[in-house]
Every structure is written in structure tokens, then in C-alpha cells.
Amino acid sequence: MLADLDPEDTIAAVASPPGPGVRGLVRISGRNAWRIALDGFRSERDSSPPRRPEVRRGALAVEGLRPLLPAIVALWPGPRTYTGQDVAEIHTVGALPLLTQVLAGCLNRGARHARSGEFTLRAFLSGRIDLTRAEAVLGVIDARNSTQLDAALRQLAGGLSRPIHDLRDRLLDLVAHLEANLDFADESDVDPLGRAALADELQSSAETLSALTDRLTRRDRPAGNPRVVVSGPPNAGKSRLFNALLGHDRAIVSPRAGTTRDYLTAACDVGGMIVELIDTAGLDLPRDPIETQAQTHRADQAGQADLLLVCTSPDTLTARGELPHLDTPALSVWTKCDLGRPDPSRAAAAILTSAATGEGLVELRAGIARLVRDSNAEADLPASTGARCRDSLVGAKVALGSASQTLRDGGGEELVALDLRLALDELGKVVGAVVTDDILDRIFQRFCIGK
């Protein structure tokens, strides 16, 4: 377990991404980081430890390797480093065998191989970041598109932790005020509690947490690229459109309705954004067990969609009202426009496309990218944070609502103080003011080694 590791150990790991590169690095953190990094390093500078951040250029002696390996050693003194400790980085040629040998030398000189997420764990333990920002680091690493990256960067900059910390600070002041009223109820110089105003404030805070929880719930979808599901009646040109958007044939196309029984998925580039494009069976009443299963798969995929492409064509018209999941953003697409144009009164908002001629595909890709970005605009938390924080935010919201109602009903201030402390504990779990070994393991073991 990560929580059982000694934070005073000097740890080291390869911290650059796997694969070939011009430069790779080995990161070291701990009390002996500089000694381990500089041992065997040859440079023109004095080998004494620096008093401020410093970069030294030279060559590194690696066991079994001749001649010396060109390297750069960067040194940062704690506590104003990422981990809060002395940190060293050895930058050299980005070949994994070489980096592995450099790391082996560090381990031979007294470092311990870092566990997954241990550098970021030390940043949390030293107070450099809170839990939400630690998860944001993982969000940046795992981001698969610009929307996920933006969400992680906003959280890393304090987009979630700052308002939670502000709310906790205000609740701590209120608890102190309540307990002062309880301890000095007979003292005339203690300000009376404005019960109605406090009840309004607590209710407002509960509503803020409720809105955040609702936003997390709406974004609780499978991880990965945004899911764009091609839907519509049989023979609406869905599979042909699917192939046209991909730029190659992936789905079987036939003039006979009902060709698609299962669903197909493929990564698709739409205006620089990668989405998971999903072709599904035509929306129809099932007539046999196979078609029933096909409709079940179609409904499941539509239910997980970030965006529905609702297809119609000259020979198949369907109304939006026939489609389930109306809370999912949808884009109307008129296919086969080379065979006929729609009546403006029936498909005024549809994008006209033709897989045969390519007409409208550029506009359709732009529309998909725009709507996916809009539908993800509220995804201001990485998925890992949302999954961990949802229960705590709900618990804090319920406690604040209970405290507000107790005040309105004329209940005792000791009950209000108890609810506020419950809310403080739940919010503390979000930012790490209240933490358990289980929470630490659950968060940091998802990291890669070297982060």
C-alpha cells in the first residue's frame, strides 16, 4: 500500500513517456537525491550542492557503458519543489535501455524504485497540492482530447479545490460562532445568531453543492473519447455516412434495409477532435429475436451517447419524437441529398450530406465537433475526481440542508453545529483534509511510474 511507504526514502524512476525520443529523464526525490544524481557525473562546475535551482551539463558514467554518456542534471532544493523535497532530474538520450541503466545506477547508489504515483503522493503529503489537484495531474496524463485536457488543467489550477476550500473556511467560522453562542449563552457581549440569515446561507451552499453533483452525474459516462452515435430508421444511409466520415469502408453497405444488426465503433477525426463514431441498427419494431437484440444494442449505445446523429433520407423520414433519450444532444442529418432534397418545412435544421459526392461532410464534421464541445462544456472535473467526490458532495449537501432546516424549525444550535461538522468532514474528504489510507491507495495507484 502506498500509505505504508516511508516518505523519507529517496526514490527514483524513469519519468519520460515510454518509446524512443531525443531526450529521456530519470527523476529522483528525497534527502539523498542530489548525491545520487551527481555521483559519477562529470562537469566543469564544482560538485558541491547548489543553494538554488541549477542545471549542470556534462557526462555520466554508466556501468558497462563506454564512453561517458552525455547528460544534463537539473537540481532543485526543497521545500519549493513538486514533492516538497530535494529533487534531481538526469536528462540524457531518450533510449529506454540507456534510461534503465541510468536508473539502475541510481538504485545501486541508495535510491528506491518509486511506486506508481509516489512523486505526486509526496506532493500531497508535503502540502504542495490537495487531492483534487493530484487527480488533475492524472487527468492531464490520461486526457484523450482537448476537452478532457482543458477540464484537467482547470482543476489543476484550483477550479474545484478553491471553492471547496472557501466553503470549508466559511463553515469553520460558522461552527466557531455557533459554539461560542453555546459556551457563552449568558454573556451579553456575544452577538446573537442570525438564524434566518444563516439558514439562507446554508441552503444556498447546499444548492451550490447540489448543482455540482448534478453536473457530475450528467457527465458520468464511460471514459474515453466522446461517443457519437449514428441513429435513424432502416435504410437511412447510416452505414454509408459512417464510412464517409471515417474516410474508408468499415461498415457493410447494402440497399436492403436492416443490413446492420450489431453496432460498429471506430475512432474518427472531426475537425481535430477524435470521437468514437458508432453505427447502430435502424430504429424499427423488432420482428424476431435477432432484431430484438439489435434494438437493445442500439438503445444501449444511444443511452451512452454524447451526441446523436439523427439520419433521414429522401425515402425515410423520421420524427425526432420517435427517438428515446431526448436529453442527449442531437444533430439532424439529411443523407443521400444527391438523390433528393428535403422539404424545408420538414428538415429545415438538418445538415444535407451525400456519402456518394462528399457534399456536406465538412459541415457535418464541424457541427459534430461544435456540439460535442458544447455538451462537454460542464465537464470541469476529470472522471476519476467525479467518481470519488460524488458521495462526499451529496453527504455535505444533505448535512447543510439539514442544518438549514433545523434553524428554520427553531431547533437547538448544538444540532446545527453537529450537521456542519458532518459537512466539513465530507468536504474534507474531497480536498484531502480528511484522508484515509484507502483513499490514497485508490487515487495514486492509478498513476504511472515516475509521476
MOFEN-V529101 format. One record per residue. SS is DSSP state (A for helix, B for strand, O for the rest). OMEGA is omega as a letter, one per 40 degrees, with the letter a starting at -180 (999 if undefined). D_LAST is the distance of its C-alpha to the last C-alpha in whole Angstrom. Layout:
[[SS/OMEGA/D_LAST] [SS/OMEGA/D_LAST]]
This chain:
[[O/a/17] [A/a/13] [A/a/16] [A/a/18] [O/i/16] [O/a/17] [O/i/15] [O/i/17] [O/i/16] [O/a/15] [B/a/11] [B/i/10] [B/i/9] [B/a/9] [O/i/7] [O/a/9] [O/i/10] [O/a/13] [O/a/16] [O/i/19] [B/i/18] [B/a/20] [B/i/17] [B/a/14] [B/i/12] [B/a/11] [B/a/9] [B/i/11] [B/i/11] [O/a/15] [O/a/18] [O/a/19] [A/a/16] [A/a/19] [A/a/21] [A/a/19] [A/a/18] [A/i/22] [O/a/23] [O/i/25] [B/a/24] [B/i/27] [B/a/28] [O/a/31] [O/i/29] [O/a/30] [O/a/27] [O/a/28] [O/a/25] [O/i/24] [O/i/25] [O/i/23] [O/a/20] [B/i/21] [B/a/21] [B/i/23] [B/i/24] [B/a/26] [B/a/25] [B/i/23] [O/i/25] [O/a/24] [O/i/26] [O/a/28] [O/i/28] [O/e/30] [O/i/30] [O/a/28] [B/i/24] [B/a/24] [B/i/21] [B/i/20] [B/i/18] [B/a/17] [B/i/17] [B/i/17] [O/i/19] [O/e/17] [O/a/18] [O/i/17] [O/a/14] [O/a/10] [O/a/10] [O/a/14] [O/i/15] [O/a/16] [B/i/13] [B/i/14] [B/i/13] [B/i/15] [B/i/16] [B/a/18] [B/a/20] [B/i/17] [O/a/19] [A/i/17] [A/i/20] [A/i/20] [A/i/16] [A/i/16] [A/i/19] [A/i/18] [A/i/15] [A/i/18] [A/i/20] [A/i/17] [A/i/17] [A/a/21] [O/i/21] [O/i/20] [O/i/16] [B/i/15] [B/a/12] [O/i/9] [O/i/9] [O/i/7] [O/a/5] [A/i/7] [A/i/5] [A/i/6] [A/i/9] [A/i/10] [A/i/10] [A/a/12] [A/i/14] [O/i/15] [O/a/17] [O/i/15] [O/i/14] [O/a/15] [A/a/15] [A/i/15] [A/i/13] [A/i/10] [A/i/11] [A/i/12] [A/i/9] [A/i/9] [A/i/12] [A/a/11] [A/a/9] [A/a/12] [O/a/15] [O/i/18] [O/a/20] [A/a/21] [A/i/22] [A/i/19] [A/i/17] [A/i/19] [A/a/19] [A/i/15] [A/i/16] [A/i/19] [A/i/17] [A/i/15] [O/i/18] [O/a/19] [O/i/21] [O/a/21] [A/a/21] [A/i/23] [A/i/26] [A/i/25] [A/i/25] [A/i/28] [A/i/30] [A/i/29] [A/i/31] [A/i/34] [A/i/34] [A/i/34] [A/a/37] [A/i/39] [A/i/38] [A/i/39] [A/i/42] [A/a/43] [A/i/43] [A/i/45] [A/i/48] [A/a/48] [A/a/48] [O/a/51] [O/a/53] [O/a/56] [O/a/55] [O/a/56] [O/i/54] [O/a/51] [O/i/50] [O/a/51] [O/i/48] [O/a/49] [A/a/48] [A/a/49] [A/i/46] [A/i/44] [A/i/44] [A/a/44] [A/i/40] [A/i/39] [A/i/40] [A/i/38] [A/i/35] [A/i/35] [A/i/36] [A/i/33] [A/i/31] [A/i/33] [A/i/32] [A/i/29] [A/i/29] [A/a/31] [A/i/29] [A/a/26] [A/i/29] [A/a/30] [O/a/26] [O/a/26] [O/a/26] [O/a/24] [O/i/21] [O/a/21] [O/i/23] [B/a/26] [B/i/29] [B/a/32] [B/i/35] [B/a/39] [B/a/41] [B/a/45] [O/i/48] [O/i/49] [O/i/50] [O/i/49] [O/a/47] [A/a/43] [A/i/42] [A/i/44] [A/i/42] [A/i/39] [A/a/40] [A/i/40] [A/i/37] [A/a/35] [O/i/38] [O/a/39] [O/i/40] [O/a/38] [O/i/41] [O/a/44] [O/i/47] [O/i/50] [O/i/53] [O/a/54] [O/i/52] [O/i/49] [O/a/48] [O/i/44] [O/i/44] [O/i/40] [O/i/38] [B/i/36] [B/i/32] [B/i/31] [B/a/28] [B/i/30] [B/i/30] [B/i/31] [O/i/31] [O/i/28] [B/i/26] [B/i/26] [B/i/27] [B/a/28] [B/a/32] [B/i/34] [B/a/38] [O/i/40] [O/i/43] [O/i/46] [O/a/47] [O/i/50] [O/a/52] [O/a/51] [O/i/54] [O/a/53] [A/a/50] [A/i/48] [A/i/48] [A/i/47] [A/i/44] [A/i/44] [A/i/44] [A/i/42] [A/a/39] [A/a/40] [A/i/40] [A/a/36] [A/i/35] [A/i/36] [A/a/35] [O/a/32] [O/i/32] [O/i/31] [B/i/34] [B/i/37] [B/a/39] [B/a/43] [B/i/45] [B/a/49] [B/a/51] [O/a/55] [O/i/56] [B/i/53] [O/i/53] [O/i/51] [O/i/51] [A/a/47] [A/i/49] [A/a/49] [O/i/45] [O/i/43] [O/a/40] [O/i/41] [O/i/38] [O/i/36] [O/a/37] [B/i/39] [B/i/40] [B/a/44] [B/i/44] [B/a/48] [O/i/48] [O/a/50] [O/i/52] [O/i/53] [O/a/56] [O/i/56] [O/a/55] [O/i/55] [O/a/57] [O/a/56] [O/a/57] [O/a/55] [O/a/52] [O/a/51] [O/a/48] [O/i/47] [B/a/45] [B/a/48] [O/i/46] [O/i/48] [O/a/46] [O/a/49] [O/a/49] [O/a/45] [O/i/47] [O/a/44] [A/i/41] [A/i/40] [A/a/41] [A/i/39] [A/i/36] [A/i/36] [A/i/37] [A/a/34] [A/a/32] [A/a/33] [A/i/34] [A/i/30] [A/i/29] [A/a/31] [A/i/31] [O/a/27] [O/a/28] [O/a/27] [O/a/24] [O/i/22] [O/i/20] [O/a/17] [A/a/19] [A/i/16] [A/a/17] [A/a/21] [A/a/21] [A/a/20] [A/a/22] [A/a/25] [A/i/27] [A/i/26] [A/i/28] [A/i/31] [A/i/31] [A/i/31] [A/a/33] [A/a/36] [A/i/36] [A/i/37] [A/i/39] [A/i/41] [A/i/41] [A/a/43] [A/i/45] [A/i/46] [A/a/47] [A/a/49] [O/i/51] [O/a/52] [O/a/50] [O/a/49] [A/i/46] [A/i/45] [A/i/44] [A/a/42] [A/i/40] [A/i/39] [A/i/38] [A/i/36] [A/i/34] [A/i/33] [A/i/32] [A/i/30] [A/a/28] [A/i/27] [A/i/26] [A/i/24] [A/a/22] [A/a/21] [A/i/19] [O/i/19] [O/i/22] [O/a/23] [O/i/21] [O/i/21] [A/a/19] [A/i/19] [A/a/18] [A/i/15] [A/a/15] [A/a/15] [A/a/12] [A/i/9] [O/i/11] [O/a/10] [O/i/7] [O/i/6] [O/i/6] [O/i/4] [O/999/0]]
